[in-house]
Amino acid sequence: MPKGDLQVQVTDLAGNPVSDKVEMDFGRFSGDLGAGGEAMNAVVRMGTDIDVTITGISCRGGPGTMYRVSASTPHHRVYSFFQLIQENRANPASDDIEFWVKPGDVKDIRAPGFDDLPAQIRTILSDADMREEKSEDEDLVGKSSQALYDALGPLRKACLLNIAKKTAHSTADNCLPFIKGLLVCRQDRFFAFVDASLPNQLAKSPLYKTAPNCLHKPLLGFKLTGSSFKTRDAHANLQVTFMRHEETGQLAADIDIDESSGIEHGFEVIDNALFRKRTNPCLIREFMLSADPRERSLDPGYEFVF
């Protein structure tokens, strides 16, 4: 029976090697396209390699055989693609395998130390005035600077780093310098004082559109201003919702990153509301990486620990 090989690159979304085993299932495509094929399974231990060749894949002579390839590795979602295998050749993969993480498997993150953070993020933490809006906020009250950063834990720290990278990026019109002292930090958003000129800056920017603020509640003592803006990205879009302190007049904002915009975001909101789930910052990291897979300019700079 004719056979061919498959050459494929295997990484995570950050382009790092997958050190664990990778299992690939080859399922013969139905109908004439799958003629000559046989279901098979291959297991490869990648180590530090990112390139792998799977040999001895049965195929039809001449036009070849179409397979559905499903790749899996621990702590990541299954990655599938269609692949034509032709005889007596090393067939280049129709798609690189880039594994998305299973957020629930992440136990911790390896993140930059406080002194290695961008200067503006250190300022946001150093000028923090942490509030207790919910019981989950209690452990951060009174903390600032490095003590606050160290106390965030993996999910809140990941959220902070996600938003820091996104707000400093060209797709968000580099609004990071307009963000001041942190007030509340959770796994899916943070609240912070902002410069009074930021609403006008976003209103004039072609990278933003107005957005409803009905899903955003103000902090105690604050009132929503009615202004909310969202970047026009299809995925990993930033939303900034403004509120003003009722006594001092200071302007603050609820800042978060959504998984997707448009109808997909609607499904995310419905899903999160029905099942009382919050957006996981580890998944947001994956959306950010997938938004610029070539340059990875939206990489927030931390790694997962399983």
C-alpha positions as CSV (number, residue, x, y, z in Angstrom):
1,M,0.0,0.0,0.0
2,P,1.4,3.5,-0.9
3,K,2.5,5.6,2.1
4,G,3.5,9.2,2.7
5,D,4.9,11.3,5.5
6,L,3.7,14.4,7.3
7,Q,6.0,17.3,8.4
8,V,4.4,19.6,10.9
9,Q,5.4,22.3,13.4
10,V,4.0,22.0,16.9
11,T,4.1,24.8,19.5
12,D,1.9,26.6,22.0
13,L,0.4,30.0,21.0
14,A,3.4,31.8,22.2
15,G,5.6,29.8,19.8
16,N,7.2,27.7,22.6
17,P,7.9,24.0,22.3
18,V,5.4,21.6,23.8
19,S,7.6,19.6,26.1
20,D,5.0,16.9,26.8
21,K,3.9,14.1,24.5
22,V,1.7,15.0,21.5
23,E,-0.8,12.5,20.3
24,M,-2.0,12.7,16.7
25,D,-5.0,10.8,15.4
26,F,-5.4,10.4,11.7
27,G,-9.1,9.8,10.7
28,R,-9.8,8.9,7.1
29,F,-12.0,11.5,5.3
30,S,-15.4,10.1,4.3
31,G,-16.1,9.4,0.6
32,D,-13.8,9.3,-2.3
33,L,-11.4,11.9,-0.8
34,G,-10.5,9.4,1.9
35,A,-10.0,6.5,-0.4
36,G,-6.9,4.5,0.3
37,G,-6.5,5.7,3.9
38,E,-6.4,3.9,7.2
39,A,-7.0,5.3,10.7
40,M,-3.8,5.6,12.7
41,N,-2.4,7.1,15.8
42,A,1.0,8.5,16.4
43,V,2.5,9.6,19.8
44,V,5.6,11.9,19.8
45,R,7.5,13.3,22.8
46,M,8.5,16.7,21.6
47,G,11.0,17.9,24.2
48,T,12.6,21.1,22.9
49,D,11.8,20.4,19.3
50,I,9.0,22.2,17.4
51,D,9.3,20.2,14.1
52,V,8.1,16.6,13.8
53,T,7.7,14.1,11.0
54,I,5.1,11.4,11.1
55,T,6.0,8.6,8.7
56,G,4.2,5.7,7.1
57,I,0.8,7.2,6.6
58,S,-1.3,5.0,4.2
59,C,-2.6,6.8,1.2
60,R,-4.0,6.3,-2.3
61,G,-1.5,6.5,-5.1
62,G,-1.7,9.5,-7.4
63,P,-4.1,12.0,-5.9
64,G,-3.5,10.9,-2.4
65,T,-5.8,10.6,0.6
66,M,-7.5,13.3,2.7
67,Y,-7.3,12.9,6.5
68,R,-8.7,14.8,9.5
69,V,-5.8,15.2,11.9
70,S,-6.6,15.7,15.6
71,A,-3.6,16.6,17.8
72,S,-3.7,16.6,21.6
73,T,-1.3,17.3,24.4
74,P,-1.9,17.6,28.2
75,H,-3.4,20.9,29.5
76,H,-4.3,22.2,26.0
77,R,-7.3,22.0,23.7
78,V,-7.4,19.5,20.8
79,Y,-6.2,21.1,17.5
80,S,-7.7,19.7,14.3
81,F,-7.0,20.3,10.6
82,F,-7.5,18.6,7.2
83,Q,-4.4,17.1,5.6
84,L,-3.8,15.6,2.1
85,I,-1.2,12.8,2.2
86,Q,0.4,11.8,-1.1
87,E,2.7,8.9,-1.6
88,N,6.5,8.8,-1.4
89,R,6.9,12.4,-0.2
90,A,7.2,14.4,3.0
91,N,3.9,16.3,2.9
92,P,4.1,19.8,4.5
93,A,1.3,20.3,6.9
94,S,-1.6,22.4,5.7
95,D,-1.6,24.2,9.1
96,D,0.9,24.6,12.0
97,I,-0.3,23.1,15.2
98,E,-0.6,25.9,17.8
99,F,-2.2,24.6,21.0
100,W,-4.6,26.7,23.0
101,V,-4.4,26.3,26.7
102,K,-7.2,24.8,28.9
103,P,-7.5,27.7,31.3
104,G,-8.7,25.5,34.2
105,D,-5.5,23.5,34.1
106,V,-3.3,26.6,34.9
107,K,-2.2,26.5,38.5
108,D,0.1,29.5,38.4
109,I,2.0,31.9,36.1
110,R,5.6,32.8,35.7
111,A,5.5,36.6,35.4
112,P,8.1,39.4,35.4
113,G,9.2,40.7,38.8
114,F,8.0,44.1,40.0
115,D,11.3,45.8,39.0
116,D,11.0,44.4,35.5
117,L,7.6,45.8,34.8
118,P,7.1,48.8,32.5
119,A,7.5,52.1,34.4
120,Q,3.8,53.1,33.9
121,I,2.6,49.8,35.4
122,R,4.9,50.3,38.4
123,T,3.3,53.7,38.8
124,I,-0.2,52.4,38.6
125,L,0.6,49.9,41.4
126,S,2.6,52.4,43.5
127,D,-0.2,55.0,43.4
128,A,-2.9,52.4,44.2
129,D,-5.7,53.1,46.6
130,M,-7.3,49.7,46.8
131,R,-10.9,49.5,47.7
132,E,-13.0,46.6,49.1
133,E,-16.1,46.4,46.9
134,K,-16.5,42.7,47.4
135,S,-15.1,40.1,49.8
136,E,-12.6,39.0,47.1
137,D,-11.0,42.5,47.2
138,E,-10.3,42.5,51.0
139,D,-6.8,41.0,50.8
140,L,-5.5,43.8,48.7
141,V,-6.8,46.8,50.8
142,G,-3.9,48.9,52.1
143,K,-1.4,47.4,49.7
144,S,0.5,49.2,47.0
145,S,3.7,48.9,44.9
146,Q,5.5,45.5,45.0
147,A,3.5,44.3,48.0
148,L,0.3,44.7,46.0
149,Y,1.8,43.1,42.9
150,D,3.0,40.1,44.9
151,A,-0.4,39.7,46.6
152,L,-2.4,39.6,43.3
153,G,-2.0,35.8,42.8
154,P,-2.0,34.2,39.3
155,L,-5.4,35.2,37.9
156,R,-5.5,38.9,39.0
157,K,-1.8,39.3,38.0
158,A,-2.5,37.8,34.6
159,C,-5.4,40.2,34.2
160,L,-3.2,43.2,35.1
161,L,-0.5,42.1,32.7
162,N,-3.1,41.5,29.9
163,I,-4.6,44.9,30.2
164,A,-1.2,46.5,30.6
165,K,0.0,45.0,27.3
166,K,-3.2,45.8,25.4
167,T,-3.5,49.4,26.6
168,A,0.1,50.0,25.5
169,H,-0.5,48.5,22.1
170,S,-1.2,50.4,18.8
171,T,-4.6,48.7,18.5
172,A,-5.7,50.5,21.7
173,D,-4.1,53.8,20.6
174,N,-1.5,53.4,23.4
175,C,-3.8,54.7,26.2
176,L,-1.7,53.2,29.0
177,P,-0.1,56.6,30.0
178,F,-3.6,57.9,30.8
179,I,-4.2,55.3,33.4
180,K,-3.4,56.3,37.0
181,G,-3.7,54.6,40.4
182,L,-5.3,51.2,40.7
183,L,-8.5,50.9,42.8
184,V,-9.7,47.3,42.3
185,C,-8.2,44.4,40.5
186,R,-10.0,41.2,39.7
187,Q,-9.4,38.3,37.3
188,D,-11.5,39.8,34.5
189,R,-11.0,43.6,34.9
190,F,-9.5,46.3,36.9
191,F,-10.7,49.8,38.0
192,A,-8.3,52.7,38.1
193,F,-8.2,56.5,38.2
194,V,-7.7,57.9,34.7
195,D,-6.6,61.2,33.3
196,A,-9.6,63.6,32.6
197,S,-8.6,63.8,29.0
198,L,-9.0,60.1,28.3
199,P,-12.7,60.1,27.3
200,N,-12.1,62.7,24.6
201,Q,-9.0,60.9,23.4
202,L,-11.0,57.7,22.9
203,A,-14.0,59.5,21.4
204,K,-11.7,61.0,18.7
205,S,-9.8,57.8,18.0
206,P,-10.7,55.8,14.9
207,L,-9.7,52.6,16.7
208,Y,-12.6,52.9,19.2
209,K,-16.4,52.8,18.9
210,T,-19.0,53.6,21.5
211,A,-20.3,50.7,23.5
212,P,-23.2,50.1,26.0
213,N,-22.3,50.2,29.6
214,C,-25.3,48.4,30.9
215,L,-23.2,45.4,32.1
216,H,-20.8,47.6,34.0
217,K,-21.5,48.7,37.6
218,P,-19.7,51.7,39.1
219,L,-17.6,51.4,42.3
220,L,-19.2,52.6,45.5
221,G,-19.3,56.4,45.6
222,F,-19.0,56.6,41.9
223,K,-21.5,57.2,39.1
224,L,-21.3,56.1,35.5
225,T,-20.7,59.0,33.2
226,G,-22.5,57.4,30.2
227,S,-19.3,57.1,28.2
228,S,-17.9,53.7,27.3
229,F,-15.6,52.8,24.4
230,K,-14.4,49.6,22.9
231,T,-11.7,48.9,20.4
232,R,-12.7,47.6,17.0
233,D,-10.8,44.4,17.1
234,A,-12.6,41.1,16.3
235,H,-10.9,39.5,19.3
236,A,-9.3,40.6,22.5
237,N,-11.0,44.0,22.3
238,L,-10.4,46.5,25.1
239,Q,-13.4,48.2,26.7
240,V,-13.1,51.3,28.9
241,T,-16.2,52.4,30.9
242,F,-15.9,55.8,32.7
243,M,-17.3,56.7,36.1
244,R,-16.9,59.8,38.3
245,H,-16.5,60.1,42.1
246,E,-19.7,61.8,43.4
247,E,-17.8,63.9,45.9
248,T,-14.4,64.7,44.5
249,G,-15.2,64.6,40.8
250,Q,-12.2,62.3,40.1
251,L,-12.6,60.3,36.9
252,A,-12.0,56.5,37.0
253,A,-12.6,53.7,34.6
254,D,-13.6,50.0,34.5
255,I,-11.2,48.4,32.1
256,D,-11.5,44.9,30.7
257,I,-10.7,42.8,27.7
258,D,-13.4,40.7,26.0
259,E,-12.8,37.4,24.2
260,S,-14.6,38.5,21.1
261,S,-16.6,41.3,19.6
262,G,-20.0,41.3,17.9
263,I,-22.3,38.3,18.1
264,E,-19.5,36.1,19.5
265,H,-19.2,38.5,22.4
266,G,-23.0,38.2,22.9
267,F,-22.5,34.4,23.4
268,E,-19.7,35.1,25.8
269,V,-21.9,37.4,27.9
270,I,-24.8,35.0,27.8
271,D,-22.6,32.1,28.8
272,N,-20.9,34.0,31.6
273,A,-24.3,35.2,32.9
274,L,-26.0,31.8,32.8
275,F,-23.3,29.8,34.3
276,R,-21.9,32.6,36.6
277,K,-18.5,32.3,35.1
278,R,-16.0,35.1,34.6
279,T,-13.7,35.5,31.7
280,N,-10.5,33.7,32.5
281,P,-7.4,35.9,31.9
282,C,-5.4,32.8,30.7
283,L,-7.9,32.5,27.8
284,I,-7.6,36.2,27.1
285,R,-3.9,35.8,26.8
286,E,-4.5,33.2,24.1
287,F,-6.8,35.5,22.2
288,M,-4.2,38.3,22.4
289,L,-1.5,36.0,21.0
290,S,-3.8,34.8,18.2
291,A,-4.6,38.4,17.3
292,D,-1.0,38.8,16.1
293,P,0.4,35.3,15.5
294,R,3.4,36.5,13.4
295,E,5.0,39.2,15.6
296,R,3.2,38.3,18.9
297,S,3.2,42.0,19.8
298,L,0.3,41.3,22.2
299,D,2.2,38.8,24.3
300,P,1.6,39.9,27.9
301,G,4.9,38.3,29.0
302,Y,4.1,35.5,31.3
303,E,4.0,31.7,31.1
304,F,1.7,29.1,32.4
305,V,2.5,26.7,35.2
306,F,0.5,23.5,35.3
